[in-house]
């Protein structure tokens, strides 16, 4: 029970999950026992972050003239780069080379 609580607390923090998953995997701690506290911890973490952003933007600390165009362009470009890398990796595995 104490291990599950530690996994949950670790998941609530912004620290990488690998820092708790890898050591537990090395001592053969089951994935099923890790999954639920890790998932619930990440949900709580995201809810806290969402609440903080909601509170900050609700109190007029952010200008109403802020545009999201640049942020959307960056997100789309990032997704396209990731998809390109995935396709390139698939082609390399199948023996197909891009020319």
N, C-alpha and C positions, 0 to 999 in steps of 0.2 A: 504493500500500500504506500509506503514511503517513497519507493522508486517511482510509482505512477505520479505521485504528487510532485516529485522533483522534475519528471519529464514535462508535466503540465506547466510548472513555473518556468522551466527553460523555454517552452514553446511560447509563452506569453511575452518573453523578452525578445528584442530584435536580433539576438544572436543567431548564428546559422544553426540549423537543425542537425547538420552533420556532426557537430561537436558533441552531441549526446547520442545520436544514432550509431555512429561508428564504434564507440567504446562498448555500447550495449550489445551490438552485433558480435563483437569479438568475444564476449563472455556468453554467447548463445542465448541472449534474452530474446524471447519470441517477438516476431513482428506484430502479431495480434495483440500482444500486451502493450506494445509501444504505440500502436496506431490511434486508439481512442484518446488517450490523454494528449497526444501530439496534435491531433485534429481539433479537439476542443480548445486547447491552448492557442492554436493559430486563429480560431474563430474569435476567441476573446481578444486576442491581440489586434485583429482587424477591426473589431467593434470599438475598441479603445481609440485606435488611430482615427477611425471615422468620426467618433464623438469629438475628439480634439479638433479635427478640421471643421466640423459643423459648428463647434463653439467659437472658433476663431473667425470663421466667415460670417457667423450670425451677429457678431457684435460690431460690425462695420469697421473692422480693422483692415479689411481688404477693400480696395477701391472697386466700385461697381463697374468701372470701365475696363476691367481686366478682360483680355481676349484669350480664348483657348485655341486659337488657330495654330499657333506655333507648337503648342503641346501636342495637338492632334497630328501634325505633320511629323513630329519626332517619333510618336508612337507608331504611325504607319510605316515610317522608314525603318524603324527597329524591327517590326514584324516582317517586312520584306527582306531585310538582311538575314533574319533567322530562317525564313523559308528558303532563301537562296542557299544558305549553308546546309540545310537539311537535304535539299535536292542535289547539291554537289556531293555530299557524303553518300547518298544513295547511289548516284551514278558511279562513284569510285568503287563501291562494294560490288556492284554488278559487273564490273570489268569495262564499263563504258567510260571513255575519256572525253571530256569536253574540249573541243578544238575551236 
